[in-house]
Amino acid sequence: MIKKLQKAELHCHIEGAAEPDLVLAQAKKYGVDASHTVDLKNGYLWHDFTAFLKAYDFVASLFRSPEDYVLLSESYFKKLAGQNALYGEIFASPDHAARIGCSYNTLIEAIAEGIRIAKVDTGIEGRIVVTGVRHVGPEAVEQAAKLAVANPHPLVTGFGMAGDERMDRPLVFKRAFDIARDGGLGLTVHAGEFGGPESVREALDHLKVSRIGHGVRMIEDPDLVKRIAEEGIVLEVCPASNVALNVYDNLKSHPLRRLQEAGVIVTLNSDDPPHFHTSLENEYRIAADDFGYTQDELLGFTNNAINAAFVDGDTRKVLLEKCGFDALG
């Protein structure tokens, strides 16, 4: 049932989606020793969130050309389609590309080409969310927003911020989000993962986002949960990631169902799937096996994702119809 269930994803990082075998091939291509970060037997090697960020940056450094990013994007979206996903959004950071001399436009067009190839072969629909990296600093996040707005692309429909949530309060990134909003982009931000409820509250107050990446620690503040539900803010929840990074000790203590039952709009996502030994299909399986969701309830997560996707109305209507939902979701 899980395998056949139609799915959609809103929260996955492009370099974080690279499978170990692809990364090892890239390392061989460029003559780089990757043994400290990845091997085929154990996958990615890190022990805490800080080490994970370093591993992520190392992996990103191995994608150095347009062809590399086409391959990475195509691989991810075809794998997603193989899990019966109709739609996926991918986070792409100009900062990672700039470190290896890849321009913004080159990065975006390469990722878009991978999406186009995957769509021709599988029918999957994809979009790109340009993402600033929080721990690089407010100026870099603002520059990412400016690049996204000044260089419009039909597949770039959103703007967000990832990185180390423990660095700087949301208020210092307000201008970046104002720029992206004024440029017509949908807005999301990582909050309430390693930061507590105050991180989510400040993101809502200052960044005015419609979606929150993770957001699970808002459960610690009942008033905030009520506000999120009333305002219709959508959560991009990644259960396997939260456990792997020790946000929660185990799935039993994860607040997925408590948030959903409190009226919060929840979606299921894989985040950086091979790093956390997961996939979108596995996230749906976790929801069924560990949280007791039925087939109809699981389809509700897909419905939520399509309705919250950063797409135009016609595309949303087509996706909803493919899942048997009406145009209003």
ROLO-519998 format. One record per residue (C-alpha): residue number from 0; z, y, x. Coordinates in steps of 0.2 Angstrom, whole numbers, padded with zeros to 4 digits, always signed. Layout:
NUM Z Y X
...
end
This chain:
0 +0000 +0000 +0000
1 +0005 +0012 +0014
2 -0012 +0009 +0023
3 -0022 +0012 +0008
4 -0013 +0027 +0002
5 -0022 +0044 +0004
6 -0013 +0056 +0016
7 -0014 +0073 +0023
8 -0005 +0081 +0038
9 -0001 +0099 +0042
10 +0009 +0098 +0058
11 +0002 +0091 +0074
12 +0000 +0098 +0091
13 -0017 +0095 +0099
14 -0012 +0090 +0117
15 +0003 +0081 +0109
16 -0009 +0070 +0100
17 -0016 +0063 +0116
18 -0014 +0045 +0117
19 -0007 +0038 +0134
20 -0023 +0029 +0138
21 -0033 +0045 +0136
22 -0021 +0055 +0147
23 -0022 +0042 +0161
24 -0041 +0043 +0160
25 -0040 +0061 +0161
26 -0028 +0060 +0176
27 -0040 +0048 +0185
28 -0054 +0060 +0181
29 -0045 +0074 +0190
30 -0037 +0064 +0204
31 -0019 +0068 +0197
32 -0004 +0057 +0198
33 +0003 +0055 +0180
34 +0015 +0041 +0184
35 +0030 +0052 +0182
36 +0025 +0056 +0164
37 +0016 +0042 +0156
38 +0012 +0024 +0158
39 +0003 +0011 +0147
40 +0019 +0000 +0145
41 +0032 +0013 +0141
42 +0021 +0028 +0135
43 +0028 +0045 +0138
44 +0043 +0047 +0150
45 +0055 +0060 +0145
46 +0074 +0060 +0140
47 +0078 +0077 +0131
48 +0069 +0091 +0123
49 +0067 +0101 +0139
50 +0060 +0086 +0148
51 +0048 +0083 +0133
52 +0041 +0101 +0134
53 +0038 +0098 +0153
54 +0029 +0082 +0149
55 +0019 +0091 +0135
56 +0014 +0105 +0147
57 +0009 +0092 +0160
58 -0002 +0083 +0148
59 -0010 +0099 +0142
60 -0015 +0103 +0161
61 -0026 +0087 +0161
62 -0038 +0094 +0148
63 -0048 +0107 +0158
64 -0065 +0108 +0150
65 -0073 +0110 +0134
66 -0079 +0092 +0134
67 -0061 +0087 +0137
68 -0055 +0096 +0121
69 -0070 +0090 +0111
70 -0065 +0072 +0116
71 -0046 +0075 +0112
72 -0050 +0083 +0095
73 -0063 +0070 +0090
74 -0051 +0056 +0095
75 -0036 +0063 +0085
76 -0046 +0067 +0069
77 -0055 +0050 +0069
78 -0038 +0041 +0072
79 -0031 +0052 +0057
80 -0045 +0047 +0046
81 -0042 +0029 +0051
82 -0025 +0031 +0043
83 -0034 +0036 +0026
84 -0030 +0054 +0029
85 -0042 +0066 +0020
86 -0036 +0082 +0029
87 -0027 +0087 +0045
88 -0022 +0103 +0053
89 -0020 +0104 +0072
90 -0010 +0117 +0082
91 -0019 +0124 +0097
92 -0011 +0136 +0109
93 -0022 +0149 +0119
94 -0008 +0149 +0132
95 -0010 +0131 +0137
96 -0029 +0134 +0138
97 -0027 +0150 +0149
98 -0017 +0140 +0162
99 -0032 +0130 +0166
100 -0045 +0144 +0165
101 -0051 +0140 +0148
102 -0055 +0155 +0137
103 -0049 +0156 +0119
104 -0066 +0155 +0111
105 -0071 +0140 +0122
106 -0055 +0131 +0117
107 -0057 +0134 +0098
108 -0076 +0130 +0098
109 -0072 +0114 +0108
110 -0058 +0108 +0095
111 -0070 +0113 +0081
112 -0084 +0103 +0088
113 -0072 +0088 +0088
114 -0067 +0091 +0070
115 -0086 +0092 +0065
116 -0090 +0076 +0074
117 -0075 +0067 +0066
118 -0080 +0074 +0049
119 -0098 +0068 +0050
120 -0092 +0051 +0055
121 -0077 +0049 +0043
122 -0078 +0063 +0030
123 -0061 +0070 +0036
124 -0058 +0089 +0033
125 -0049 +0098 +0047
126 -0043 +0116 +0051
127 -0035 +0124 +0067
128 -0019 +0134 +0067
129 -0018 +0145 +0082
130 -0001 +0144 +0089
131 +0010 +0155 +0101
132 +0022 +0147 +0112
133 +0039 +0155 +0109
134 +0047 +0152 +0127
135 +0032 +0161 +0135
136 +0038 +0177 +0127
137 +0034 +0189 +0113
138 +0019 +0197 +0122
139 +0010 +0181 +0124
140 +0013 +0176 +0105
141 +0007 +0193 +0100
142 -0009 +0191 +0111
143 -0012 +0174 +0103
144 -0012 +0182 +0086
145 -0023 +0196 +0092
146 -0036 +0183 +0099
147 -0036 +0174 +0083
148 -0039 +0189 +0072
149 -0052 +0197 +0084
150 -0062 +0181 +0086
151 -0063 +0174 +0068
152 -0069 +0156 +0066
153 -0072 +0147 +0050
154 -0060 +0133 +0055
155 -0046 +0144 +0061
156 -0036 +0147 +0045
157 -0018 +0149 +0051
158 -0006 +0156 +0064
159 +0010 +0149 +0070
160 +0023 +0148 +0083
161 +0030 +0133 +0092
162 +0040 +0130 +0108
163 +0058 +0131 +0112
164 +0067 +0138 +0097
165 +0082 +0142 +0107
166 +0073 +0156 +0115
167 +0073 +0173 +0106
168 +0076 +0177 +0088
169 +0062 +0178 +0076
170 +0063 +0196 +0074
171 +0056 +0199 +0091
172 +0040 +0190 +0086
173 +0038 +0201 +0070
174 +0023 +0211 +0076
175 +0013 +0195 +0080
176 +0015 +0188 +0063
177 +0011 +0205 +0055
178 -0005 +0205 +0065
179 -0010 +0187 +0059
180 -0005 +0191 +0041
181 -0016 +0207 +0041
182 -0030 +0197 +0048
183 -0029 +0185 +0033
184 -0022 +0170 +0042
185 -0009 +0158 +0034
186 +0008 +0158 +0042
187 +0019 +0145 +0048
188 +0033 +0144 +0061
189 +0044 +0131 +0069
190 +0062 +0134 +0064
191 +0077 +0124 +0059
192 +0074 +0110 +0072
193 +0085 +0115 +0087
194 +0090 +0131 +0079
195 +0102 +0131 +0064
196 +0100 +0138 +0046
197 +0100 +0156 +0053
198 +0084 +0152 +0062
199 +0075 +0148 +0046
200 +0083 +0163 +0037
201 +0077 +0175 +0050
202 +0060 +0167 +0050
203 +0059 +0170 +0031
204 +0066 +0188 +0032
205 +0056 +0194 +0047
206 +0040 +0183 +0049
207 +0037 +0181 +0030
208 +0029 +0164 +0032
209 +0024 +0152 +0018
210 +0028 +0136 +0028
211 +0042 +0131 +0040
212 +0039 +0118 +0054
213 +0053 +0106 +0053
214 +0066 +0117 +0044
215 +0077 +0102 +0041
216 +0093 +0110 +0048
217 +0093 +0122 +0033
218 +0102 +0107 +0024
219 +0118 +0114 +0033
220 +0117 +0130 +0021
221 +0116 +0126 +0003
222 +0112 +0144 -0002
223 +0097 +0144 +0010
224 +0091 +0127 +0003
225 +0092 +0135 -0014
226 +0082 +0150 -0008
227 +0069 +0140 +0000
228 +0066 +0130 -0016
229 +0066 +0145 -0027
230 +0053 +0154 -0016
231 +0042 +0139 -0015
232 +0042 +0138 +0005
233 +0034 +0122 +0011
234 +0043 +0112 +0024
235 +0032 +0102 +0037
236 +0045 +0088 +0040
237 +0043 +0076 +0054
238 +0057 +0062 +0053
239 +0052 +0051 +0068
240 +0051 +0067 +0079
241 +0068 +0073 +0073
242 +0076 +0056 +0077
243 +0067 +0054 +0094
244 +0073 +0072 +0100
245 +0091 +0069 +0093
246 +0090 +0082 +0080
247 +0098 +0067 +0070
248 +0105 +0051 +0076
249 +0096 +0040 +0065
250 +0085 +0040 +0049
251 +0100 +0037 +0038
252 +0107 +0054 +0042
253 +0090 +0063 +0041
254 +0090 +0075 +0026
255 +0072 +0072 +0020
256 +0077 +0065 +0002
257 +0092 +0078 +0000
258 +0080 +0092 +0003
259 +0066 +0085 -0008
260 +0079 +0082 -0022
261 +0086 +0099 -0020
262 +0068 +0106 -0026
263 +0061 +0110 -0009
264 +0043 +0106 -0007
265 +0041 +0094 +0007
266 +0026 +0086 +0017
267 +0026 +0072 +0030
268 +0019 +0075 +0047
269 +0018 +0066 +0064
270 +0021 +0081 +0076
271 +0017 +0074 +0093
272 +0014 +0056 +0087
273 +0012 +0046 +0104
274 +0027 +0054 +0111
275 +0038 +0049 +0097
276 +0030 +0031 +0094
277 +0024 +0036 +0077
278 +0008 +0041 +0067
279 +0005 +0049 +0050
280 +0004 +0032 +0042
281 +0021 +0028 +0050
282 +0029 +0043 +0043
283 +0024 +0038 +0026
284 +0030 +0020 +0029
285 +0047 +0028 +0035
286 +0048 +0038 +0018
287 +0045 +0021 +0009
288 +0056 +0009 +0019
289 +0070 +0021 +0024
290 +0071 +0033 +0010
291 +0065 +0022 -0004
292 +0050 +0033 -0010
293 +0038 +0025 -0022
294 +0019 +0025 -0021
295 +0018 +0039 -0034
296 +0031 +0049 -0024
297 +0022 +0046 -0008
298 +0006 +0053 -0016
299 +0017 +0068 -0020
300 +0019 +0072 -0002
301 +0000 +0072 +0000
302 -0002 +0083 -0015
303 +0011 +0095 -0007
304 +0001 +0095 +0009
305 -0016 +0099 +0001
306 -0008 +0113 -0010
307 +0000 +0121 +0005
308 -0015 +0118 +0017
309 -0023 +0134 +0024
310 -0040 +0131 +0016
311 -0051 +0140 +0003
312 -0049 +0136 -0015
313 -0065 +0126 -0016
314 -0060 +0115 -0002
315 -0043 +0113 -0009
316 -0051 +0108 -0026
317 -0062 +0095 -0018
318 -0047 +0087 -0008
319 -0036 +0087 -0024
320 -0050 +0078 -0034
321 -0052 +0065 -0020
322 -0034 +0061 -0023
323 -0035 +0061 -0041
324 -0025 +0077 -0043
325 -0030 +0091 -0055
326 -0035 +0108 -0047
327 -0018 +0115 -0050
328 -0010 +0100 -0040
end
